Amino acid sequence: MSDMTDTKFPSAARHVPLIVILVVAIAGYFMLRDYLTFETLRANREALLAYRDAHFVLLALGFVATYITIVAFSLPGAAVASVTGGFLFGLWTGTGFNVVAATIGAGAIFLAARWGLGQALSAKIDASEGKLSKLREGLRENEISVLFLLRLVPAVPFFVANLLPAIVGVKFRNFLWTTALGIIPGAIVFTSIGVGVGEVFDRGDTPDLSLLWEPQVIGPILGLAALAALPIVIKSIRGRKDI
C-alpha cells in the first residue's frame, strides 16, 4: 500500500503548481481586474514618482516582482504594467524591466505546465502515430521559428504562447530566449505609450493601446513574423521538391 501511495503522490504533486496558477488566475480575474487599471495608475502617479525619486532600486525591484507575478499567474493588468514601466523608468530602462519580468513570468508558467500536463501530453504525442506525430515532428524541426511566430503575431494571446510550447514539449532554453527576443518589439510599443502617459492623464484621457495596430507599428512586427516563418516555408518547398 505504501508503495502505491509513494508512486501516485509524486505524479499528483506535479500538477500542484499548474493548479495553483489556475486558481490564482481565476481569483485574480474577479478580485483584481478593478485595481490593475489605468485609473489606479492615474490616482497614484504622483506617489509613485515620489517613491521612485526617493527609492529607485526598491521601486524597480517591486515593479519587476509585481510584473513577474502578473505574468506567472496570468492576472489581468499586463498591458497596464508595461505602460507603467515606461511611465516610471523611461523608454529603454522601462523596456528592459518589462522584457526581463515578462520573460521570467513566462518561464515560470511554462515550467508549471511542463511539470504537470506537459509531461504526460508530450509523452502521449511522442508515442502516437498519424497526424499528431507528424505535427510534433514538424514542430521539432521548426521549433525556433514557431516560437518566434507565437511571440510576434499579435493575435496570439500571451498566456497561450506560454502554455502551448510547454504542452507540446519544446526545449525550455529555446522557449526562454525566443520569448526574451520575441517580445521586445511589442514591449517597446507599450513602454513608449507609458513614457507619454502623464500628458494623457493631464488631458483627462486614457492611454490608447490601439497604437499597436497602427500600420507604421504593426507593419514592422508582421515583417519580423514573416522572417521567422521563412525557414518553415523554405523547408516546406524543399520537402515538396524531394517528393
C-alpha positions as CSV (number, residue, x, y, z in Angstrom):
1,M,0.0,0.0,0.0
2,S,2.8,2.4,0.9
3,D,4.5,1.7,-2.4
4,M,1.3,2.6,-4.3
5,T,1.0,5.8,-2.3
6,D,4.6,6.8,-2.9
7,T,4.1,6.2,-6.7
8,K,0.9,8.1,-7.0
9,F,1.8,11.1,-4.8
10,P,4.7,12.5,-7.0
11,S,2.5,12.1,-10.0
12,A,-0.3,14.1,-8.4
13,A,2.2,16.6,-6.9
14,R,3.4,17.5,-10.4
15,H,0.0,19.1,-11.1
16,V,0.1,21.3,-8.0
17,P,1.9,24.3,-9.5
18,L,-0.4,24.5,-12.5
19,I,-3.5,24.1,-10.3
20,V,-2.3,26.9,-8.1
21,I,-1.7,29.1,-11.1
22,L,-5.2,28.4,-12.5
23,V,-6.9,29.0,-9.1
24,V,-5.0,32.3,-8.6
25,A,-5.7,33.3,-12.2
26,I,-9.4,32.8,-11.8
27,A,-9.5,34.5,-8.4
28,G,-7.3,37.3,-9.6
29,Y,-9.6,38.0,-12.6
30,F,-12.5,38.7,-10.3
31,M,-10.7,40.3,-7.4
32,L,-8.0,42.4,-9.2
33,R,-9.5,43.4,-12.5
34,D,-10.8,46.7,-11.0
35,Y,-7.5,47.5,-9.4
36,L,-4.9,46.7,-12.0
37,T,-6.1,49.5,-14.3
38,F,-5.1,52.8,-15.8
39,E,-7.4,54.6,-13.3
40,T,-5.3,53.2,-10.4
41,L,-2.1,54.4,-12.1
42,R,-3.7,57.8,-12.6
43,A,-4.7,58.1,-9.0
44,N,-1.3,57.0,-7.6
45,R,1.1,58.5,-10.2
46,E,2.4,61.3,-8.0
47,A,3.0,59.0,-5.1
48,L,4.8,56.5,-7.4
49,L,7.0,59.2,-8.9
50,A,7.9,60.5,-5.5
51,Y,8.8,57.0,-4.3
52,R,10.8,56.4,-7.4
53,D,12.9,59.5,-6.8
54,A,13.5,58.6,-3.2
55,H,13.9,54.8,-3.5
56,F,14.6,53.9,-7.2
57,V,16.1,50.4,-6.6
58,L,13.3,49.3,-4.2
59,L,10.6,50.5,-6.6
60,A,12.4,48.8,-9.6
61,L,12.6,45.5,-7.7
62,G,9.0,45.8,-6.6
63,F,7.9,46.6,-10.1
64,V,9.7,43.7,-11.6
65,A,8.4,41.3,-8.9
66,T,4.8,42.5,-9.5
67,Y,5.1,42.1,-13.2
68,I,6.5,38.6,-12.8
69,T,3.6,37.7,-10.6
70,I,1.1,39.1,-13.1
71,V,2.5,37.1,-16.0
72,A,3.2,33.9,-14.0
73,F,-0.4,33.8,-12.7
74,S,-2.0,35.2,-15.9
75,L,-3.5,38.0,-13.9
76,P,-5.2,40.9,-15.6
77,G,-3.1,44.1,-16.0
78,A,-0.1,43.0,-18.0
79,A,-0.7,45.9,-20.5
80,V,-1.1,48.3,-17.6
81,A,2.2,47.1,-16.1
82,S,4.0,47.5,-19.4
83,V,2.8,51.1,-19.7
84,T,3.7,51.7,-16.0
85,G,7.2,50.6,-16.8
86,G,7.6,53.4,-19.4
87,F,5.9,55.9,-17.1
88,L,8.2,55.2,-14.2
89,F,11.5,54.3,-15.8
90,G,11.6,55.8,-19.3
91,L,11.7,54.0,-22.7
92,W,14.9,51.9,-22.6
93,T,15.1,51.1,-18.8
94,G,11.4,50.5,-18.8
95,T,11.5,48.2,-21.8
96,G,14.4,46.3,-20.1
97,F,12.4,45.8,-16.9
98,N,9.3,44.8,-18.9
99,V,11.1,42.3,-21.0
100,V,13.0,40.7,-18.1
101,A,9.9,40.5,-15.9
102,A,7.7,39.1,-18.7
103,T,10.3,36.5,-19.6
104,I,10.8,35.3,-16.1
105,G,7.0,35.1,-15.6
106,A,6.6,33.2,-18.8
107,G,9.3,30.8,-17.8
108,A,7.5,30.1,-14.5
109,I,4.2,29.3,-16.1
110,F,6.0,27.2,-18.8
111,L,7.7,25.1,-16.1
112,A,4.5,24.7,-14.1
113,A,2.7,23.4,-17.2
114,R,5.6,21.2,-18.2
115,W,5.8,19.5,-14.8
116,G,2.0,19.0,-14.9
117,L,0.1,18.3,-18.1
118,G,3.1,18.9,-20.4
119,Q,5.0,15.8,-19.4
120,A,2.1,13.4,-19.9
121,L,0.8,15.1,-23.1
122,S,4.2,15.3,-24.6
123,A,4.8,11.6,-23.9
124,K,1.5,10.7,-25.5
125,I,2.2,12.8,-28.6
126,D,5.6,11.2,-28.9
127,A,4.1,7.7,-28.7
128,S,1.2,8.5,-31.0
129,E,1.1,7.9,-34.8
130,G,-0.5,9.8,-37.6
131,K,-1.2,13.5,-37.7
132,L,-0.2,14.2,-34.1
133,S,3.1,12.5,-34.6
134,K,3.8,14.5,-37.8
135,L,2.7,17.7,-36.1
136,R,5.2,17.1,-33.3
137,E,8.0,16.2,-35.7
138,G,7.3,19.3,-37.7
139,L,7.5,21.4,-34.5
140,R,10.8,19.9,-33.6
141,E,12.3,20.7,-37.0
142,N,11.0,24.3,-36.8
143,E,11.0,24.9,-33.1
144,I,12.7,28.3,-33.1
145,S,10.7,29.7,-36.0
146,V,7.4,28.6,-34.4
147,L,8.3,30.1,-31.0
148,F,9.2,33.4,-32.6
149,L,5.9,33.4,-34.5
150,L,3.9,32.8,-31.3
151,R,5.6,35.9,-29.9
152,L,5.5,38.2,-32.9
153,V,1.9,37.6,-34.1
154,P,-0.2,39.9,-32.1
155,A,-3.3,37.8,-32.4
156,V,-1.8,35.0,-30.2
157,P,-2.6,35.7,-26.5
158,F,0.4,35.8,-24.3
159,F,-0.7,33.0,-22.0
160,V,-1.4,30.8,-25.0
161,A,2.2,31.4,-26.2
162,N,3.3,30.4,-22.7
163,L,1.3,27.2,-22.2
164,L,1.2,25.7,-25.7
165,P,5.0,25.2,-26.0
166,A,5.1,23.5,-22.6
167,I,2.3,21.1,-23.5
168,V,3.9,20.0,-26.8
169,G,7.3,19.6,-25.3
170,V,9.6,22.3,-26.7
171,K,13.0,22.9,-25.1
172,F,12.9,25.2,-22.2
173,R,16.1,27.1,-23.1
174,N,14.7,27.7,-26.6
175,F,11.4,28.9,-25.1
176,L,13.2,31.3,-22.8
177,W,15.5,33.1,-25.2
178,T,12.9,33.3,-28.0
179,T,10.5,34.8,-25.5
180,A,13.0,37.4,-24.4
181,L,13.8,38.4,-28.0
182,G,10.3,38.0,-29.5
183,I,8.5,40.2,-27.0
184,I,10.9,43.2,-27.5
185,P,9.0,44.9,-30.4
186,G,5.7,44.8,-28.5
187,A,7.4,45.8,-25.2
188,I,8.9,48.9,-26.9
189,V,5.5,49.9,-28.2
190,F,3.7,49.6,-24.8
191,T,6.6,51.2,-22.9
192,S,6.7,54.1,-25.3
193,I,3.0,54.7,-24.6
194,G,3.9,54.8,-20.9
195,V,6.5,57.5,-21.5
196,G,3.8,60.0,-22.5
197,V,1.1,58.7,-20.3
198,G,1.4,61.6,-17.9
199,E,0.3,64.1,-20.6
200,V,-2.5,61.8,-21.5
201,F,-3.7,61.8,-17.9
202,D,-3.4,65.6,-17.7
203,R,-5.8,65.8,-20.7
204,G,-8.3,63.6,-18.8
205,D,-7.8,60.8,-21.4
206,T,-7.0,57.1,-21.1
207,P,-3.9,55.6,-22.9
208,D,-4.7,54.3,-26.4
209,L,-3.4,50.8,-26.7
210,S,-4.7,50.6,-30.2
211,L,-1.4,52.1,-31.3
212,L,-0.1,48.6,-31.7
213,W,-2.4,48.2,-34.7
214,E,-1.3,51.3,-36.5
215,P,0.3,50.5,-39.9
216,Q,3.6,52.0,-39.0
217,V,3.8,49.8,-35.9
218,I,2.2,46.6,-36.9
219,G,3.9,46.6,-40.3
220,P,7.5,46.0,-39.0
221,I,6.3,43.5,-36.4
222,L,4.5,41.5,-39.1
223,G,7.6,41.8,-41.2
224,L,9.6,40.2,-38.4
225,A,6.9,37.5,-38.2
226,A,7.4,36.8,-41.9
227,L,11.1,36.5,-41.4
228,A,10.5,34.0,-38.6
229,A,8.2,32.0,-40.9
230,L,10.6,32.0,-43.8
231,P,12.6,28.9,-42.7
232,I,9.4,26.9,-42.4
233,V,8.3,28.0,-45.9
234,I,11.7,27.1,-47.4
235,K,11.7,23.7,-45.7
236,S,8.2,23.0,-46.9
237,I,9.1,23.9,-50.5
238,R,12.2,21.7,-50.4
239,G,10.2,18.9,-49.0
240,R,7.7,19.0,-51.8
241,K,10.5,19.1,-54.4
242,D,12.0,16.0,-52.8
243,I,8.7,14.2,-53.1
